[in-house]
Amino acid sequence: MQARVDTLVGMSFEPAALLASPLDQWPPRWAPSAVIFDCDGLLVDTEGQWVALQDSYLSQHGATLDPATRRAITGRSVEVVVTTIAGAVGKDPHRVGEELVAAHREHIGEKLSPLPGALEALRAMAAVRPVAVASNSPREMLDLKLTELGIAGVIDASVAIEDVAEPKPAPDMYLAAARALGADPADCLGFEDSETGAEAALAAGLQLIAVPSIPGQEPRAPRRLTSMADPVLTGWIAQWEARR
């Protein structure tokens, strides 16, 4: 079991080089053809809740994760998270998965808390550009979150973990979202909060803005903001020519 855990946690994709980007200038003179958003930890504070749930579960079993492992699995698929925690608590992964996902689903049913400026920025961009959401969440949970946030009818496409061969940090999810929007990935603007998600977006060739919300996460990106309520971001979006 521990070997399997180590293998999953150690799975990585070569970090994409941070090449010169139109986002190096702020605000940019460039405008994207389409925009692709992560969901958990970017639009809504579910990533922080998911991490807290994992830590509570570990504590109930007298276990913890070292900081490196915690950092490595943040933003990864449920399979990676569950297998890692199962190894730490010495329980069957299927049992751990059932318990964790059931608890998370119950919590998701409560009122969701959008992160500052996130939905306002998404709606402003969606008014003038095609937009998609690409998430490592299962389809059922992603659809629930999009509906509860009131943006299911605003976005043009969504990509869940079942829709691709490999989840983030592989680029598959962002490539699929760009195809769904009919856009070249290089002309797409991505928004991510985690290291895992940022590597996926960069590997797909997107222009990326990172907005980390989980302590300890240092996603690589040409541009990093502390909040999607950033006034320069808001002003930049307002200058985009309508292409819808």
C-alpha positions as CSV (number, residue, x, y, z in Angstrom):
1,M,0.0,0.0,0.0
2,Q,2.7,2.5,0.9
3,A,4.5,1.8,-2.4
4,R,1.3,2.6,-4.2
5,V,0.8,5.8,-2.2
6,D,4.3,6.9,-2.9
7,T,3.9,6.2,-6.6
8,L,0.7,8.3,-6.8
9,V,2.0,11.2,-4.8
10,G,5.2,11.1,-6.8
11,M,3.4,11.3,-10.2
12,S,4.3,14.5,-11.8
13,F,4.6,16.2,-15.2
14,E,7.6,18.2,-16.2
15,P,6.9,21.8,-15.3
16,A,6.3,23.9,-18.4
17,A,8.8,26.6,-19.0
18,L,7.6,30.1,-18.1
19,L,8.1,31.8,-21.5
20,A,7.5,35.5,-22.2
21,S,3.8,36.1,-21.8
22,P,1.5,39.0,-22.6
23,L,0.6,38.9,-18.9
24,D,4.1,40.1,-18.1
25,Q,2.6,43.5,-18.6
26,W,-0.1,44.5,-16.2
27,P,-2.7,45.3,-17.4
28,P,-1.9,43.5,-20.7
29,R,-2.5,45.0,-24.1
30,W,-3.6,41.5,-25.2
31,A,-7.1,40.0,-24.8
32,P,-7.9,36.3,-24.9
33,S,-10.2,34.5,-27.4
34,A,-11.7,32.4,-24.5
35,V,-11.3,31.9,-20.8
36,I,-11.0,28.7,-18.8
37,F,-11.5,28.6,-15.0
38,D,-10.7,26.1,-12.4
39,C,-13.5,25.7,-9.8
40,D,-12.5,24.5,-6.3
41,G,-10.3,27.1,-4.5
42,L,-10.7,29.6,-7.3
43,L,-14.4,30.3,-7.8
44,V,-15.6,28.8,-4.5
45,D,-13.9,27.9,-1.1
46,T,-14.5,24.2,-1.5
47,E,-10.8,23.3,-1.8
48,G,-10.1,24.7,1.6
49,Q,-13.1,22.8,3.0
50,W,-12.0,19.6,1.3
51,V,-8.5,19.9,2.8
52,A,-9.9,20.6,6.2
53,L,-12.2,17.6,5.9
54,Q,-9.1,15.4,5.1
55,D,-7.2,16.7,8.0
56,S,-10.1,16.1,10.3
57,Y,-10.4,12.5,9.0
58,L,-6.7,12.0,9.5
59,S,-6.9,13.4,13.1
60,Q,-9.7,11.1,14.0
61,H,-7.5,8.2,13.0
62,G,-4.5,9.5,14.9
63,A,-2.6,10.3,11.7
64,T,-1.2,13.4,9.8
65,L,0.4,14.1,6.5
66,D,3.8,15.7,6.3
67,P,3.8,19.2,4.7
68,A,5.4,17.9,1.5
69,T,2.8,15.3,1.0
70,R,0.0,17.7,1.8
71,R,1.3,20.2,-0.8
72,A,1.7,17.4,-3.4
73,I,-1.8,16.1,-3.2
74,T,-3.6,19.5,-3.1
75,G,-5.6,19.9,-6.3
76,R,-5.1,16.3,-7.3
77,S,-7.8,13.8,-8.2
78,V,-9.9,12.2,-5.5
79,E,-8.2,8.9,-6.3
80,V,-4.8,10.3,-5.4
81,V,-6.0,12.0,-2.2
82,V,-8.0,8.9,-1.0
83,T,-5.1,6.5,-1.7
84,T,-2.6,8.7,0.1
85,I,-4.9,9.1,3.2
86,A,-5.7,5.4,3.2
87,G,-2.0,4.6,3.4
88,A,-1.6,7.1,6.2
89,V,-4.5,5.7,8.3
90,G,-3.9,2.0,7.4
91,K,-7.4,1.4,6.0
92,D,-8.8,0.0,2.7
93,P,-8.8,2.8,0.1
94,H,-12.4,1.9,-1.0
95,R,-13.7,2.3,2.5
96,V,-11.8,5.6,3.0
97,G,-13.1,6.9,-0.4
98,E,-16.6,6.1,0.6
99,E,-16.3,7.9,3.9
100,L,-14.5,10.9,2.7
101,V,-16.6,11.5,-0.4
102,A,-19.9,11.0,1.5
103,A,-18.7,13.6,4.0
104,H,-17.7,16.0,1.3
105,R,-20.9,15.5,-0.6
106,E,-22.9,16.3,2.5
107,H,-20.8,19.4,3.1
108,I,-21.2,20.5,-0.5
109,G,-24.9,20.5,0.0
110,E,-24.6,23.4,2.4
111,K,-24.3,27.0,1.3
112,L,-21.3,27.5,-1.0
113,S,-19.0,30.4,-0.4
114,P,-17.7,32.1,-3.6
115,L,-14.2,33.6,-3.3
116,P,-13.9,37.4,-3.5
117,G,-14.6,38.8,-6.9
118,A,-14.6,35.3,-8.6
119,L,-18.2,35.1,-9.8
120,E,-18.3,38.8,-10.7
121,A,-15.1,38.4,-12.9
122,L,-16.5,35.2,-14.5
123,R,-19.8,36.9,-15.4
124,A,-18.0,39.9,-16.8
125,M,-15.8,37.7,-19.0
126,A,-18.6,35.5,-20.0
127,A,-20.5,38.6,-21.3
128,V,-17.8,39.1,-24.0
129,R,-15.9,35.8,-24.4
130,P,-16.7,32.1,-24.4
131,V,-15.8,30.6,-21.0
132,A,-15.5,27.1,-19.6
133,V,-14.8,25.5,-16.2
134,A,-12.2,22.7,-16.0
135,S,-12.1,20.8,-12.7
136,N,-10.7,17.6,-11.2
137,S,-14.1,17.1,-9.6
138,P,-16.4,14.2,-10.6
139,R,-19.2,15.3,-12.9
140,E,-21.9,14.9,-10.4
141,M,-20.2,17.2,-7.9
142,L,-19.0,19.7,-10.5
143,D,-22.6,20.1,-11.9
144,L,-23.9,20.6,-8.4
145,K,-21.4,23.3,-7.6
146,L,-22.0,25.1,-10.9
147,T,-25.8,25.0,-10.3
148,E,-25.5,26.1,-6.7
149,L,-23.2,29.0,-7.7
150,G,-25.8,30.1,-10.3
151,I,-23.3,29.9,-13.2
152,A,-24.4,26.7,-14.9
153,G,-26.3,28.7,-17.5
154,V,-23.5,31.3,-17.8
155,I,-20.6,29.1,-18.9
156,D,-20.3,27.6,-22.4
157,A,-18.7,24.3,-21.4
158,S,-17.4,22.3,-18.4
159,V,-14.9,19.5,-18.2
160,A,-15.0,17.0,-15.3
161,I,-12.5,14.3,-14.4
162,E,-14.5,11.6,-16.3
163,D,-14.2,13.6,-19.5
164,V,-10.5,13.2,-20.0
165,A,-7.9,10.4,-20.0
166,E,-5.7,12.0,-17.4
167,P,-6.6,14.6,-14.7
168,K,-4.6,17.6,-13.7
169,P,-1.6,18.1,-13.6
170,A,-1.8,16.5,-17.1
171,P,-2.9,19.1,-19.8
172,D,-5.8,17.0,-21.0
173,M,-8.5,18.9,-19.2
174,Y,-7.5,22.3,-20.4
175,L,-7.0,21.1,-24.0
176,A,-10.5,19.6,-23.9
177,A,-11.9,22.8,-22.6
178,A,-10.2,24.9,-25.3
179,R,-11.5,22.5,-28.0
180,A,-15.0,22.8,-26.6
181,L,-14.8,26.6,-26.9
182,G,-13.3,26.4,-30.4
183,A,-10.2,28.2,-29.3
184,D,-6.4,27.7,-29.7
185,P,-5.0,27.0,-26.2
186,A,-2.4,29.7,-26.7
187,D,-5.2,32.2,-27.1
188,C,-7.0,31.2,-24.0
189,L,-6.6,32.8,-20.5
190,G,-6.6,30.3,-17.6
191,F,-7.3,30.9,-13.9
192,E,-5.9,28.5,-11.3
193,D,-5.3,28.4,-7.6
194,S,-3.2,25.3,-7.0
195,E,0.2,24.1,-8.1
196,T,-1.3,21.0,-9.7
197,G,-3.8,23.0,-11.7
198,A,-1.2,25.6,-12.8
199,E,1.1,22.9,-14.2
200,A,-1.9,21.5,-16.2
201,A,-2.7,24.9,-17.7
202,L,0.9,25.8,-18.5
203,A,1.4,22.4,-20.1
204,A,-1.6,23.0,-22.3
205,G,-0.1,26.2,-23.4
206,L,-2.6,28.7,-21.8
207,Q,-1.8,32.2,-20.6
208,L,-2.3,31.8,-16.9
209,I,-3.2,33.9,-13.9
210,A,-2.8,32.2,-10.6
211,V,-4.9,33.2,-7.6
212,P,-3.8,30.9,-4.7
213,S,-6.2,30.5,-1.8
214,I,-4.7,27.6,0.1
215,P,-1.7,28.3,2.4
216,G,1.4,26.6,1.2
217,Q,0.5,26.6,-2.5
218,E,2.8,28.5,-4.8
219,P,1.5,28.0,-8.3
220,R,3.8,29.0,-11.1
221,A,2.2,31.5,-13.6
222,P,3.2,34.6,-15.6
223,R,0.8,36.6,-13.4
224,R,-0.3,36.0,-9.8
225,L,-3.1,37.9,-8.0
226,T,-4.2,37.8,-4.4
227,S,-7.9,38.0,-5.4
228,M,-10.1,38.0,-8.4
229,A,-11.4,41.3,-7.1
230,D,-8.1,42.9,-8.2
231,P,-9.0,46.3,-9.6
232,V,-6.6,46.1,-12.5
233,L,-8.1,42.8,-13.6
234,T,-11.6,44.3,-13.4
235,G,-10.5,47.3,-15.5
236,W,-8.7,45.1,-18.0
237,I,-11.8,43.0,-18.6
238,A,-13.9,46.1,-19.1
239,Q,-11.7,47.0,-22.1
240,W,-12.3,43.7,-23.9
241,E,-14.2,44.0,-27.2
242,A,-17.3,41.9,-27.3
243,R,-16.9,38.8,-29.4
244,R,-20.1,37.0,-28.7
